[in-house]
Each structure stands twice: as C-alpha cells, then as structure tokens.
Amino acid sequence: MNSAVETSPGLVTRGFTPPMRMSDFKLIAFDMDSTLINIECVDEIADAAGRKAEVAAITEAAMRGEITDYKDSLRRRVALLKGVTVAHMEQVYQERLQLNPGAEQLVKACKLAGMKVLLVSGGFTFFTDRIRDRLGIDFARSNVLELESGPNCGNLTGRMVDQCWGDICDGNEKRRTLLEVCALLGIEPSQAIAMGDGANDLPMMGVAGLSVAYHAKPKVREQAMVAINDGGLDRLLEVLT
C-alpha cells in the first residue's frame, strides 16, 4: 500500500501526487447515507419504532466491515422497521435529513466539467429519489421498502421489494452498477470517481480511477486514494484541476 500524505489539514492522498485533471473523469458515483447526506436513514426511521439503538448498532458494525453479509444485516434492520408509517419517513426527510457540506457545490462543479453523476445506495428510494431530483443527479439505484396494503396501507411490512436488477443494493451491486453505467456511457472505470464512507462502498471504490473516503470508517480511509477527514465534500476539488 502506498504511503499516505496529508496534503493539507484533514485531506489525505495516497498513491498519487495531486492535482489530477478533472477532464480525465466522466462519471462520479456517490454513496448517500453519511456521504451525500448527514444521516443513516435506516437508523432515523427506526427511531420512530423505538428501535434506533438496536438498528444503529447493526448499521455501525456493517459500515465498519465487521458484518460481512451486508444483505443479511440490512434485512435484519428493515425487519425492525415493521409498522413504521410513510408519515414517519416524511418526518425524517423534512426534519432530520440535510445535505452534507459541499454536496451541492461538488455536484455542480462535476456537472459543469461534463461529468455524469450516479447515486448508488444501500438506502431506500424514498430518500434517494428526492436527493436525485434535488441535486439533478443522472442515475440512481437503491432499495425499495415494501408497504402494507389494505387497512394498514402506508405502513412498512419490514421487507424490501425485489427489483429488475436484483434484491438488495449491497457492495457488490454498487460495484456492478458503477461498471454498468460506465458501459452505458462508453467509458472506462478508470474515468470514474467513487465516493463513500462505509465498507459496502469499497467494491465500487476499488474499480474506480479515483476512490474518495468522506469522513469514513478506518478501513475505508486506509484504502482510499483521497480521504476527506475534515470539511465538506467539495474539498475533493482541492485535488482536481
């Protein structure tokens, strides 16, 4: 592993000498929870069910890479959300969810440079679709929470809905999605930037030309080419020209 260099306070690079040319990249892929936004949505939804501590403990272990089966960890967490209402999720979006500092600035700069933007998340479409529309993101993939029908319409069942691409957007699916979008755009994975904070982001970060850890878990910081440990997402622009 190449040695890390703190190029400025709270900004660490590894394996290259900045700056890199922004024009070398045609796609930037973002994780959502704790990367583009300030919260882990599943934890905040669980708060409505009085189960936040239990769910958050599983989330933390999964993000640190201590739980190797991400799909199983997510199913366990979603099962604890049974009975939570869409109104509760709306409350999370309106009252707790914020874009992380620099998110709008970085996305805007990348789009102005001609990049396409991908949001690929182990979270849920209820939130990713809104963030996609809010930031003008080109592609998004995440999980669908199943809702009850009949008298309990609008309540979560504690399950997720299979989609045409598969069942759960885990680390392997994030990697596959990044490669799929690269193929769609006719570019090489080396022309993509991947940005995340948790262990399930490492597969897509591993195939991208530039991997970026944002306020990330130790395992992710150690493997990323850029680690932003202080400040906003737009600090990435300090290593791109």
C-alpha positions in Angstrom: 0.0 0.0 0.0 1.3 3.4 -1.0 2.1 5.7 1.9 -0.4 8.4 2.8 0.4 12.1 2.6 -1.6 14.9 4.3 -1.6 17.4 1.5 -3.5 19.9 3.7 -5.1 19.7 7.2 -7.8 17.0 7.1 -7.1 16.0 3.5 -5.0 12.9 2.8 -3.9 11.5 -0.5 -2.4 8.1 -1.3 -0.7 6.7 -4.4 -0.6 9.9 -6.5 0.6 13.4 -6.4 -2.2 16.0 -6.7 -3.7 17.6 -8.6 -5.4 15.2 -11.0 -7.1 16.6 -14.1 -10.9 16.8 -13.7 -11.1 16.4 -17.5 -9.8 12.8 -17.1 -13.1 11.8 -15.4 -16.5 11.4 -17.0 -18.5 9.9 -14.0 -18.7 10.5 -10.3 -20.5 7.9 -8.1 -21.7 8.8 -4.6 -22.9 6.8 -1.7 -25.8 8.6 0.0 -26.1 7.9 3.8 -23.3 9.7 5.7 -21.7 10.7 2.4 -24.1 13.0 0.4 -26.4 13.4 3.4 -25.8 13.7 7.2 -27.7 10.7 8.5 -28.1 7.0 8.2 -31.8 6.9 7.1 -32.5 3.4 8.4 -31.4 4.4 11.9 -33.6 7.5 11.9 -36.6 5.6 10.6 -36.0 3.0 13.4 -36.2 5.9 15.9 -40.0 6.1 15.0 -40.4 2.5 16.1 -38.4 3.0 19.3 -35.6 0.7 17.9 -32.9 3.2 16.9 -30.2 1.9 19.3 -30.7 -1.7 18.1 -30.7 -0.8 14.4 -27.8 1.7 14.7 -25.6 -0.9 16.3 -26.1 -3.2 13.3 -25.5 -0.3 10.9 -22.3 0.7 12.6 -21.0 -2.9 12.5 -21.9 -3.3 8.9 -20.2 0.0 7.9 -17.0 -0.9 9.8 -16.9 -4.2 7.9 -17.5 -6.3 11.0 -20.6 -7.9 9.4 -19.6 -9.4 6.2 -23.1 -10.3 4.9 -24.5 -6.8 4.2 -27.7 -8.1 2.7 -28.4 -10.1 5.9 -27.6 -7.1 8.1 -30.0 -4.9 6.0 -32.8 -7.4 6.1 -32.4 -7.6 9.9 -32.6 -3.9 10.2 -35.5 -3.5 7.9 -37.4 -6.2 9.7 -37.3 -4.0 12.8 -39.0 -1.2 10.9 -42.3 -3.1 10.5 -45.2 -0.8 11.3 -43.4 2.4 10.7 -45.5 4.7 8.6 -44.7 6.7 5.4 -45.6 9.8 7.5 -42.7 8.9 9.9 -40.3 8.7 6.9 -41.6 12.0 5.6 -40.8 13.5 9.0 -37.2 12.1 8.8 -36.8 13.7 5.4 -38.2 17.0 6.4 -36.7 17.4 9.9 -33.5 15.3 10.1 -32.0 14.9 6.7 -29.6 17.5 5.4 -27.2 17.6 2.6 -23.6 17.3 3.8 -21.5 20.5 3.5 -20.2 21.0 0.0 -22.5 18.4 -1.6 -24.3 20.9 -3.9 -21.0 22.7 -4.8 -19.2 19.4 -5.7 -22.1 18.0 -7.8 -22.4 21.4 -9.6 -18.7 21.5 -10.3 -18.7 18.0 -11.7 -21.6 18.6 -13.9 -20.1 21.8 -15.2 -17.0 19.8 -16.1 -19.1 17.4 -18.2 -19.4 14.5 -15.7 -22.4 12.4 -15.2 -23.5 11.8 -11.6 -24.5 8.4 -10.1 -26.1 7.9 -6.7 -25.9 4.3 -5.6 -27.0 3.5 -2.1 -27.8 0.7 0.3 -30.6 3.0 1.5 -34.1 3.5 0.2 -35.8 5.0 -2.9 -38.0 7.1 -0.6 -34.9 9.2 0.1 -32.6 8.6 -2.9 -35.3 9.7 -5.4 -35.7 13.0 -3.6 -31.9 13.6 -3.4 -31.6 12.7 -7.1 -34.2 15.3 -8.1 -32.8 17.9 -5.6 -29.3 17.7 -7.0 -30.1 16.9 -10.6 -28.4 13.5 -10.4 -28.4 11.5 -13.7 -28.6 7.9 -12.3 -29.7 6.4 -9.0 -30.1 2.9 -7.6 -31.2 1.9 -4.1 -33.7 -0.4 -2.3 -37.5 -0.3 -2.2 -39.3 -0.7 1.1 -42.4 -2.7 0.9 -45.7 -1.2 2.1 -48.8 -2.9 3.6 -52.0 -2.9 1.5 -55.5 -2.8 2.8 -56.3 -1.4 6.3 -52.6 -0.8 7.1 -51.8 0.9 3.8 -48.8 3.2 4.3 -47.2 1.0 7.0 -43.9 -0.7 6.3 -44.0 -4.5 6.2 -40.4 -5.0 7.4 -39.4 -6.3 4.0 -37.9 -5.0 0.7 -39.2 -5.4 -2.8 -37.1 -7.2 -5.4 -36.2 -5.1 -8.5 -35.4 -5.9 -12.1 -31.6 -5.8 -11.3 -31.8 -7.9 -8.1 -32.9 -7.9 -4.5 -30.6 -5.6 -2.4 -28.1 -2.9 -3.4 -25.1 -4.1 -1.4 -21.4 -3.5 -2.1 -21.3 -6.0 -5.0 -24.3 -4.3 -6.5 -22.7 -0.9 -6.1 -19.7 -2.1 -8.0 -21.8 -3.7 -10.7 -23.9 -0.5 -11.1 -20.8 1.6 -11.5 -19.5 -0.7 -14.2 -22.9 -0.8 -15.8 -23.1 3.0 -16.0 -19.6 3.2 -17.3 -20.5 0.7 -20.1 -23.7 2.7 -20.8 -21.6 5.9 -21.2 -18.9 4.2 -23.2 -16.2 5.0 -20.7 -13.6 3.0 -18.8 -13.9 2.5 -15.0 -10.6 4.4 -14.7 -12.6 7.5 -15.8 -14.9 7.2 -12.8 -14.7 8.7 -9.3 -16.3 6.7 -6.4 -17.0 8.4 -3.1 -18.2 6.7 0.1 -17.8 6.2 3.8 -18.5 2.6 4.7 -17.2 -0.9 4.0 -20.0 -1.6 1.4 -18.5 1.2 -0.7 -15.2 -0.4 -1.1 -16.1 -2.7 -4.0 -17.1 0.3 -6.2 -14.2 2.3 -4.9 -11.8 -0.5 -5.9 -12.7 -0.4 -9.6 -12.9 3.4 -10.0 -10.0 5.5 -11.2 -10.2 7.7 -8.1 -11.5 6.5 -4.8 -12.6 9.0 -2.1 -13.4 8.4 1.5 -15.6 11.1 3.2 -15.4 11.2 7.0 -15.2 7.4 6.6 -14.6 4.3 8.7 -11.0 3.5 9.3 -11.0 0.6 6.9 -12.2 2.8 4.1 -9.8 5.7 4.8 -6.9 3.3 4.7 -7.8 2.1 1.2 -9.0 5.3 -0.5 -6.8 7.4 -2.7 -8.2 10.5 -1.1 -9.6 10.8 2.4 -11.5 13.9 3.4 -11.4 13.8 7.2 -12.3 17.4 7.9 -14.5 19.9 6.0 -17.0 19.3 3.2 -17.4 17.1 0.1 -16.2 20.0 -2.1 -12.7 19.5 -0.6 -12.3 17.0 -3.4 -11.9 19.9 -5.7 -8.6 20.7 -3.9 -7.0 17.6 -5.7 -8.7 18.2 -9.1 -7.8 20.8 -11.6 
